[in-house]
Amino acid sequence: MRKQRPAPQDVTLASDLQAPDPVCPLCERPIPPDVPQSRHHLIPKLRGGKRGETVLLHHICHKTIHKTFRETELARTLNTPEALRAHPDMARFLEWVARRPPGFTGKVR
């Protein structure tokens, strides 16, 4: 007996198996593969976080964190995405960036 080929509707394409875009834990927008992205050490490497947990962020979100806060402040009190989101300075940025498309790459001021 010959094996039957599956019907076309039963075939799964490689493009159908692609995982969804990761989500930035800071701004909670998807991170498309063609957008600059960065790994953020929740505890800065200079403050003992060299082998610590990291999170994948949009590059603009990562740059804003390091422009806004000192390493010591990040290590002591702002060492989770939730704590960062709750800070008033980051909340202002997050409100602004939420109105931008996921692929937005602007200058950090």
C-alpha positions, 0 to 999 in steps of 0.5 A: 500500500502507498502512503497518502499525502496529507491534504493541503489543509493539514500541512503546517508551514514553517512560517506558521510555527514561528513564535509570537514576538516577545513582549517588552516587560517595561512598556508591554509592547511587542518587540518585532525582530527587526527592531533594536533590542537590548538585554537589561540586567535587573541588578546592574553588573557593576553592583553584583548582577553579572550572572543575574537575571536579565530581561529583553527590552526595546532598545529605547526603553533600555536607554531610557532606564540608564539615562534616568537612574543611577546604577545604585538606585537600579540595584537597590530599589528598581530591580524589577520591571514592576518597580521601574514601571511604578516610578513616576519618571518612567511612568511618564515615558511609558505613557508617551511610548505607548502611543508609538508603534512597536517598531519606534526607535527615537532618540533618548533625551 
